[in-house]
Amino acid sequence: MIFSVLSFLAFMMGNALSDSTYNGYEHPIWKLAAEQPEDKSYEVREYAAANWTSTGMQGHFGKDARKAAFWRLFNYIQGSNSAGSTMSMTVPVTQCISTGATIFDTKRTMSFYIPLKFQAEPPTPTNTDLCIEERLPMTAYVRTFSGYAEETDWWEHIYVLHADMLRNGVNTANIDLKSFLTAGYDSPFHLINRRNEVWLTTPLTPTTKTDA
């Protein structure tokens, strides 16, 4: 398994670690990279290897598809897994948007970060539309914005992030430009100071597994 206690402890020894929670919700461990843009238009983070539970978004990508994917994932943390374990909600809820050969081949995957307590041996989802995704350590270029994010907002901000990176001299040869991630941190009932992010990352090269 990619994630191990030893690798996690080694990562934790780095500097500038993020707080482990956001508004009381656990989130993946990351630290700020040594080099940050002078204009502070985005943030560069280094994420440790981690397990996520993921599900594809079938058909159209409207609100109904997002809700269906969210509830599949939510049922997993509510006990629909091989151990019958209940897990706390975590943040962010991410969507990986991957482009294909045509606009009709675009794929989306929604994911929940698995709490640290279950990282070493995440239980297997009972719903076969879900899988455990092991993400390798990655560098993420992150743009943060507020408000209720709609589809056009994600695309607008990912284009701005890319332009900011180029303006700051980032060599994008090692960046995955065929996909990007959206990250939402707040429930629909959180009305002010909402936190949304778009990420461009080094290749995720995730592996999926059906056995815990």
BALOBA-1460 file (C-alpha; in Angstrom, 3 decimals):
// residues 212
<rec num="1" residu="m" x="0.000" y="0.000" z="0.000"/>
<rec num="2" residu="i" x="1.300" y="3.425" z="-0.970"/>
<rec num="3" residu="f" x="0.259" y="5.080" z="2.249"/>
<rec num="4" residu="s" x="2.240" y="3.928" z="5.253"/>
<rec num="5" residu="v" x="2.764" y="5.168" z="8.786"/>
<rec num="6" residu="l" x="6.466" y="5.657" z="8.099"/>
<rec num="7" residu="s" x="5.931" y="7.749" z="4.991"/>
<rec num="8" residu="f" x="3.333" y="9.842" z="6.787"/>
<rec num="9" residu="l" x="5.652" y="10.508" z="9.729"/>
<rec num="10" residu="a" x="8.463" y="11.449" z="7.359"/>
<rec num="11" residu="f" x="6.187" y="13.926" z="5.600"/>
<rec num="12" residu="m" x="5.024" y="15.358" z="8.922"/>
<rec num="13" residu="m" x="8.611" y="16.292" z="9.753"/>
<rec num="14" residu="g" x="8.638" y="18.891" z="6.966"/>
<rec num="15" residu="n" x="8.107" y="22.583" z="7.625"/>
<rec num="16" residu="a" x="5.012" y="24.756" z="7.217"/>
<rec num="17" residu="l" x="2.478" y="21.977" z="7.679"/>
<rec num="18" residu="s" x="-1.154" y="22.876" z="7.178"/>
<rec num="19" residu="d" x="-3.589" y="22.704" z="10.046"/>
<rec num="20" residu="s" x="-5.131" y="19.231" z="10.026"/>
<rec num="21" residu="t" x="-8.704" y="20.543" z="10.040"/>
<rec num="22" residu="y" x="-10.866" y="23.125" z="8.324"/>
<rec num="23" residu="n" x="-13.840" y="24.316" z="10.372"/>
<rec num="24" residu="g" x="-13.587" y="21.089" z="12.350"/>
<rec num="25" residu="y" x="-13.383" y="18.798" z="9.307"/>
<rec num="26" residu="e" x="-10.263" y="16.713" z="8.718"/>
<rec num="27" residu="h" x="-8.457" y="17.290" z="5.433"/>
<rec num="28" residu="p" x="-5.419" y="15.799" z="3.669"/>
<rec num="29" residu="i" x="-2.034" y="16.698" z="5.109"/>
<rec num="30" residu="w" x="0.004" y="19.115" z="3.028"/>
<rec num="31" residu="k" x="2.798" y="21.613" z="3.452"/>
<rec num="32" residu="l" x="3.725" y="24.734" z="1.557"/>
<rec num="33" residu="a" x="6.405" y="24.229" z="-1.064"/>
<rec num="34" residu="a" x="9.652" y="26.145" z="-0.593"/>
<rec num="35" residu="e" x="9.049" y="28.311" z="-3.658"/>
<rec num="36" residu="q" x="5.885" y="30.420" z="-3.780"/>
<rec num="37" residu="p" x="4.833" y="33.041" z="-6.375"/>
<rec num="38" residu="e" x="5.968" y="36.545" z="-5.511"/>
<rec num="39" residu="d" x="2.575" y="37.997" z="-6.393"/>
<rec num="40" residu="k" x="0.772" y="35.461" z="-4.140"/>
<rec num="41" residu="s" x="-1.795" y="34.837" z="-6.859"/>
<rec num="42" residu="y" x="-1.855" y="31.120" z="-5.998"/>
<rec num="43" residu="e" x="-0.326" y="28.683" z="-3.531"/>
<rec num="44" residu="v" x="2.021" y="25.772" z="-4.146"/>
<rec num="45" residu="r" x="1.405" y="22.796" z="-1.867"/>
<rec num="46" residu="e" x="3.016" y="19.409" z="-1.415"/>
<rec num="47" residu="y" x="0.538" y="16.679" z="-0.566"/>
<rec num="48" residu="a" x="1.447" y="13.384" z="1.059"/>
<rec num="49" residu="a" x="0.297" y="10.086" z="-0.435"/>
<rec num="50" residu="a" x="-3.257" y="9.352" z="0.637"/>
<rec num="51" residu="n" x="-6.257" y="7.121" z="0.076"/>
<rec num="52" residu="w" x="-9.521" y="8.532" z="-1.215"/>
<rec num="53" residu="t" x="-12.833" y="6.896" z="-2.031"/>
<rec num="54" residu="s" x="-13.997" y="7.805" z="-5.517"/>
<rec num="55" residu="t" x="-16.880" y="7.396" z="-7.916"/>
<rec num="56" residu="g" x="-17.363" y="8.282" z="-11.546"/>
<rec num="57" residu="m" x="-20.060" y="10.709" z="-12.612"/>
<rec num="58" residu="q" x="-22.081" y="9.061" z="-15.318"/>
<rec num="59" residu="g" x="-24.134" y="10.748" z="-18.002"/>
<rec num="60" residu="h" x="-24.498" y="14.523" z="-17.888"/>
<rec num="61" residu="f" x="-22.561" y="16.594" z="-15.378"/>
<rec num="62" residu="g" x="-25.386" y="18.679" z="-13.947"/>
<rec num="63" residu="k" x="-26.547" y="19.016" z="-10.351"/>
<rec num="64" residu="d" x="-28.362" y="15.666" z="-10.412"/>
<rec num="65" residu="a" x="-25.187" y="13.822" z="-11.375"/>
<rec num="66" residu="r" x="-23.197" y="15.622" z="-8.682"/>
<rec num="67" residu="k" x="-25.816" y="14.878" z="-6.033"/>
<rec num="68" residu="a" x="-25.939" y="11.197" z="-6.989"/>
<rec num="69" residu="a" x="-22.156" y="10.909" z="-6.793"/>
<rec num="70" residu="f" x="-22.047" y="12.752" z="-3.460"/>
<rec num="71" residu="w" x="-24.625" y="10.470" z="-1.852"/>
<rec num="72" residu="r" x="-22.852" y="7.336" z="-3.056"/>
<rec num="73" residu="l" x="-19.718" y="8.571" z="-1.314"/>
<rec num="74" residu="f" x="-21.630" y="9.726" z="1.756"/>
<rec num="75" residu="n" x="-23.244" y="6.305" z="2.149"/>
<rec num="76" residu="y" x="-19.760" y="4.780" z="2.148"/>
<rec num="77" residu="i" x="-18.668" y="6.837" z="5.156"/>
<rec num="78" residu="q" x="-22.003" y="6.108" z="6.840"/>
<rec num="79" residu="g" x="-21.252" y="2.377" z="6.889"/>
<rec num="80" residu="s" x="-21.762" y="1.035" z="3.381"/>
<rec num="81" residu="n" x="-18.362" y="-0.623" z="3.437"/>
<rec num="82" residu="s" x="-16.862" y="-4.027" z="4.189"/>
<rec num="83" residu="a" x="-16.224" y="-3.158" z="7.843"/>
<rec num="84" residu="g" x="-19.550" y="-1.446" z="8.444"/>
<rec num="85" residu="s" x="-17.512" y="1.463" z="9.759"/>
<rec num="86" residu="t" x="-18.875" y="4.971" z="10.180"/>
<rec num="87" residu="m" x="-16.413" y="7.715" z="9.299"/>
<rec num="88" residu="s" x="-16.435" y="11.432" z="9.868"/>
<rec num="89" residu="m" x="-17.034" y="13.742" z="6.935"/>
<rec num="90" residu="t" x="-13.832" y="15.234" z="5.536"/>
<rec num="91" residu="v" x="-12.946" y="18.059" z="3.196"/>
<rec num="92" residu="p" x="-12.482" y="18.935" z="0.474"/>
<rec num="93" residu="v" x="-14.867" y="17.127" z="-1.815"/>
<rec num="94" residu="t" x="-12.901" y="16.992" z="-5.035"/>
<rec num="95" residu="q" x="-13.872" y="16.520" z="-8.647"/>
<rec num="96" residu="c" x="-11.229" y="15.468" z="-11.133"/>
<rec num="97" residu="i" x="-12.182" y="16.726" z="-14.581"/>
<rec num="98" residu="s" x="-10.277" y="14.927" z="-17.329"/>
<rec num="99" residu="t" x="-10.461" y="15.953" z="-20.956"/>
<rec num="100" residu="g" x="-10.710" y="13.384" z="-23.715"/>
<rec num="101" residu="a" x="-10.232" y="13.304" z="-27.460"/>
<rec num="102" residu="t" x="-13.435" y="15.334" z="-27.859"/>
<rec num="103" residu="i" x="-15.651" y="17.395" z="-25.557"/>
<rec num="104" residu="f" x="-17.942" y="14.357" z="-25.364"/>
<rec num="105" residu="d" x="-15.163" y="12.258" z="-23.805"/>
<rec num="106" residu="t" x="-14.715" y="14.447" z="-20.737"/>
<rec num="107" residu="k" x="-14.738" y="12.371" z="-17.554"/>
<rec num="108" residu="r" x="-15.373" y="13.386" z="-13.972"/>
<rec num="109" residu="t" x="-14.592" y="11.622" z="-10.739"/>
<rec num="110" residu="m" x="-15.801" y="12.786" z="-7.341"/>
<rec num="111" residu="s" x="-13.778" y="11.839" z="-4.253"/>
<rec num="112" residu="f" x="-13.816" y="12.007" z="-0.459"/>
<rec num="113" residu="y" x="-10.561" y="11.971" z="1.509"/>
<rec num="114" residu="i" x="-10.521" y="8.973" z="3.861"/>
<rec num="115" residu="p" x="-9.933" y="9.987" z="7.510"/>
<rec num="116" residu="l" x="-6.482" y="9.335" z="8.923"/>
<rec num="117" residu="k" x="-7.858" y="6.674" z="11.278"/>
<rec num="118" residu="f" x="-8.735" y="4.515" z="8.246"/>
<rec num="119" residu="q" x="-5.880" y="5.474" z="5.904"/>
<rec num="120" residu="a" x="-3.725" y="2.392" z="6.516"/>
<rec num="121" residu="e" x="-6.544" y="-0.088" z="5.798"/>
<rec num="122" residu="p" x="-9.551" y="1.623" z="4.216"/>
<rec num="123" residu="p" x="-12.597" y="-0.656" z="4.119"/>
<rec num="124" residu="t" x="-13.847" y="-1.739" z="0.716"/>
<rec num="125" residu="p" x="-17.008" y="-0.015" z="-0.580"/>
<rec num="126" residu="t" x="-20.028" y="-2.291" z="-0.861"/>
<rec num="127" residu="n" x="-21.249" y="-0.228" z="-3.826"/>
<rec num="128" residu="t" x="-19.360" y="-1.399" z="-6.906"/>
<rec num="129" residu="d" x="-19.639" y="2.104" z="-8.400"/>
<rec num="130" residu="l" x="-17.086" y="3.224" z="-5.799"/>
<rec num="131" residu="c" x="-13.414" y="2.379" z="-5.430"/>
<rec num="132" residu="i" x="-10.503" y="3.150" z="-3.152"/>
<rec num="133" residu="e" x="-8.071" y="5.426" z="-4.970"/>
<rec num="134" residu="e" x="-4.468" y="5.643" z="-3.834"/>
<rec num="135" residu="r" x="-2.943" y="8.986" z="-4.800"/>
<rec num="136" residu="l" x="0.823" y="9.335" z="-4.900"/>
<rec num="137" residu="p" x="2.545" y="12.353" z="-3.346"/>
<rec num="138" residu="m" x="1.851" y="15.359" z="-5.533"/>
<rec num="139" residu="t" x="2.532" y="19.039" z="-5.941"/>
<rec num="140" residu="a" x="-0.591" y="21.161" z="-6.366"/>
<rec num="141" residu="y" x="-0.880" y="24.711" z="-7.681"/>
<rec num="142" residu="v" x="-3.956" y="26.065" z="-5.945"/>
<rec num="143" residu="r" x="-6.160" y="29.080" z="-6.616"/>
<rec num="144" residu="t" x="-8.745" y="29.889" z="-3.928"/>
<rec num="145" residu="f" x="-11.978" y="31.814" z="-4.367"/>
<rec num="146" residu="s" x="-15.213" y="32.330" z="-2.460"/>
<rec num="147" residu="g" x="-18.933" y="32.218" z="-3.169"/>
<rec num="148" residu="y" x="-21.204" y="29.471" z="-4.457"/>
<rec num="149" residu="a" x="-19.207" y="27.903" z="-7.279"/>
<rec num="150" residu="e" x="-21.039" y="27.085" z="-10.492"/>
<rec num="151" residu="e" x="-19.678" y="25.219" z="-13.493"/>
<rec num="152" residu="t" x="-18.494" y="28.363" z="-15.226"/>
<rec num="153" residu="d" x="-16.650" y="29.481" z="-12.089"/>
<rec num="154" residu="w" x="-14.453" y="26.350" z="-11.992"/>
<rec num="155" residu="w" x="-13.440" y="26.839" z="-15.615"/>
<rec num="156" residu="e" x="-12.882" y="30.578" z="-15.255"/>
<rec num="157" residu="h" x="-10.581" y="30.116" z="-12.267"/>
<rec num="158" residu="i" x="-8.583" y="27.232" z="-13.737"/>
<rec num="159" residu="y" x="-7.781" y="29.410" z="-16.769"/>
<rec num="160" residu="v" x="-6.734" y="32.271" z="-14.480"/>
<rec num="161" residu="l" x="-4.572" y="29.881" z="-12.428"/>
<rec num="162" residu="h" x="-2.805" y="28.624" z="-15.548"/>
<rec num="163" residu="a" x="-2.169" y="32.179" z="-16.736"/>
<rec num="164" residu="d" x="-0.822" y="33.141" z="-13.308"/>
<rec num="165" residu="m" x="1.531" y="30.171" z="-13.328"/>
<rec num="166" residu="l" x="2.928" y="31.109" z="-16.723"/>
<rec num="167" residu="r" x="3.339" y="34.741" z="-15.666"/>
<rec num="168" residu="n" x="5.339" y="33.562" z="-12.654"/>
<rec num="169" residu="g" x="7.636" y="31.460" z="-14.819"/>
<rec num="170" residu="v" x="6.367" y="27.994" z="-13.884"/>
<rec num="171" residu="n" x="7.605" y="25.267" z="-16.208"/>
<rec num="172" residu="t" x="4.394" y="23.361" z="-16.924"/>
<rec num="173" residu="a" x="6.178" y="20.435" z="-18.594"/>
<rec num="174" residu="n" x="5.687" y="18.413" z="-15.398"/>
<rec num="175" residu="i" x="2.108" y="19.553" z="-14.823"/>
<rec num="176" residu="d" x="-0.874" y="17.471" z="-15.885"/>
<rec num="177" residu="l" x="-2.695" y="19.806" z="-18.268"/>
<rec num="178" residu="k" x="-5.198" y="17.147" z="-19.369"/>
<rec num="179" residu="s" x="-7.070" y="17.292" z="-16.083"/>
<rec num="180" residu="f" x="-7.682" y="19.547" z="-13.125"/>
<rec num="181" residu="l" x="-9.332" y="19.244" z="-9.742"/>
<rec num="182" residu="t" x="-12.049" y="21.298" z="-8.113"/>
<rec num="183" residu="a" x="-12.196" y="21.359" z="-4.326"/>
<rec num="184" residu="g" x="-15.199" y="22.394" z="-2.258"/>
<rec num="185" residu="y" x="-14.929" y="22.842" z="1.504"/>
<rec num="186" residu="d" x="-18.353" y="23.992" z="2.655"/>
<rec num="187" residu="s" x="-21.879" y="22.613" z="2.837"/>
<rec num="188" residu="p" x="-24.646" y="24.420" z="0.941"/>
<rec num="189" residu="f" x="-25.803" y="25.825" z="4.293"/>
<rec num="190" residu="h" x="-22.543" y="27.694" z="4.863"/>
<rec num="191" residu="l" x="-23.517" y="31.110" z="3.573"/>
<rec num="192" residu="i" x="-20.466" y="33.349" z="3.973"/>
<rec num="193" residu="n" x="-16.697" y="33.043" z="3.611"/>
<rec num="194" residu="r" x="-17.071" y="29.961" z="1.474"/>
<rec num="195" residu="r" x="-13.881" y="28.296" z="0.288"/>
<rec num="196" residu="n" x="-13.461" y="26.863" z="-3.199"/>
<rec num="197" residu="e" x="-10.249" y="25.858" z="-4.939"/>
<rec num="198" residu="v" x="-9.014" y="24.734" z="-8.337"/>
<rec num="199" residu="w" x="-5.852" y="22.641" z="-8.570"/>
<rec num="200" residu="l" x="-3.369" y="21.956" z="-11.321"/>
<rec num="201" residu="t" x="-1.074" y="19.162" z="-10.199"/>
<rec num="202" residu="t" x="1.824" y="16.975" z="-11.082"/>
<rec num="203" residu="p" x="0.400" y="13.743" z="-12.570"/>
<rec num="204" residu="l" x="-1.798" y="12.026" z="-9.992"/>
<rec num="205" residu="t" x="-1.136" y="8.533" z="-11.424"/>
<rec num="206" residu="p" x="-3.687" y="7.082" z="-9.013"/>
<rec num="207" residu="t" x="-4.170" y="3.355" z="-8.552"/>
<rec num="208" residu="t" x="-7.546" y="1.893" z="-7.718"/>
<rec num="209" residu="k" x="-8.309" y="-1.199" z="-5.727"/>
<rec num="210" residu="t" x="-11.377" y="-3.167" z="-4.752"/>
<rec num="211" residu="d" x="-9.854" y="-4.987" z="-1.792"/>
<rec num="212" residu="a" x="-8.981" y="-3.268" z="1.441"/>
